[in-house]
Amino acid sequence: MSMNIGSPSEDGEEQPMTEINTTPLVDVMLVLLIIFLITVPVAIQVVPLTLPTVTNLPTTTKPENVLLSVDGNCDIFWGQTKVETKQELLDRGVVALKAEIERQQKAGGKIELPEVHVRGDKDAEFRCIGGVIFTMQRAGFLKIGFISEPIAGQVTR
């Protein structure tokens, strides 16, 4: 490999070369590109998930459903009545579920368990609403849903 330091001028002196040899620069850039192409898929680790799509379904209110409300102070209301403790909520849930099952058995039809509809204040802490859900599951309710306000102008199907 030879090196060109410049061309001789009219007076015999060599002139400095004003052109840049870009071949080493391109070689380094190609090596870096290959390194990045190899390491980026290794650095990005994604757990494959199928996230739920949000739909607003209108609920059908049945008289046997339990309507619970949790306000911003973690106070729990069964309908319009305030429930003082989680144990009271559990006891009321067990009594209500047993009464509804007995009523449906006397009617002689297929037994459909009632649902719990929880309305939580937007300022309520998650532990309050989570505690209500856990307590109602312990009472024996299988279906627990959340009641929310639809976004203004949203069309339901």
N, C-alpha and C positions, 0 to 999 in steps of 0.2 A: 504494500500500500504506500502510495506516495503522498506527499503533502505539498500543497500549493501555498506559498507564502505571499505571493503577489506577482505582478508582471513588471518587467523592467520598463522604466520610463525612457524618455528621449535622451536624458542626460546620463543614463546608465544606472541610476539608482532604482532600487526596487520600491514599488508603491505598496502600502498596506492593503490587504484584501478587505473590501467593504461588504462582501457577501457572507452570510452566515450559513454554515453547513447544518442543515436541519435533520439530517439522517439520524444522528444520535438522539435528538429530541424526540423524533417519531418513534424510535425503538423503545425509549423509556416510557413514552405514553402508551404504546401498545402493551407493554408488560404490565403497567399499572391497570389498564383496562381489563386485561385478562384476570389479574388478581381480584379486582372488584367484582367481576362477573362470577367468580368462583365463591367469594366470601359472602356476598349479599344474601343469597338464598339460605346459607347456613345461619346468618345473623338474625334473619326474620323467621321467628317461630310462631306459627298461628295454629290455634286449636280449631279444628273444623266444627262449626256450630251452625245449626239452623235456628235462627232467631224467630220468635213468634211475630206475626203481623197483628197489628192492633185493629180490632173491629169493635164497633159499638153496637151491641145487640140489645134491643129493648127487652126488659124483663117482664115476665108475667107474674104479678103478685098474687099469691095464693094465701088464703087465710091461715094455713098451717105453717107457713114460713116464719122463721124467727127474724125479726128486724132489730139489729143492734147498731148503736151509734157510739162513736168514741170521739169526744171533743178534745180540744187542744190541751186541756189539763189532765188528760188520761182518765176522765170520768166516763163510765160505761153506762149506757141507757138501754134497757130492754123495752122497746117501743118508746113510751114516754116516761117510764119508771126508772129511776136511777138505781143501779146495782152497786152496793157498797164494796163488796170484796169479790175476789176471783172464786172463792169457795161458794159464795152465794150464786154466782153466775153458773158454776158447774152444777150445783144442785138444781137450779131452775131449768138448766138445759136437759139434765137427765129426766126430770119430772115431765117436761114438755114432750120429749121424744117418746117416753113410755106411754104417755096419754094419747099421743097421735097414733102410735102403732096399735094400741088397744082399740081405738076408735075405728081404724081401718080394718082390723080383724073382725070386729062386730059387723061392719058393713059387708064383709065377705068378699071384697074385691082384692085386686092385686095391691100389695103393700108398697107404697111409694114413700120413701123417707123425705121428710121436709128439708128445706134448704135453710142455710143461715145467710142472711144478707147483711154485710158489714158496711156501714157508712162511716168513713174516717175523715176527720177534719184535716185539712192540708197542713195544719201546724202541729198535729199529733205526732208524737215520736213513734218510730217503728216498733219499739219494744212494747208499747201499749197495744197496738193493733195486732202484733204478733202474739202477745199474751192472750188476747181474746180468741184468736184463731186456734191456738193450742188448747185452750180451755174447752172450746166447743168441740174440737176433735176428741178430746178426752171424754166428753159427755156422750159421744157416739154419732155425731153428725158427720156425714160423709161429703156433702156438697156445701162448700162455703164460697160465696162470691162477694165481690166488691161492687158497691153502688157508687157511681160517679156521675158528674155532669158531663154531657157531651159537649164537644167543642162547638162553638157557635157556627151555624151554617153547615155542620157535618151531616151528611145524608146517611141514614141507617138502612141496612138491607134486611 
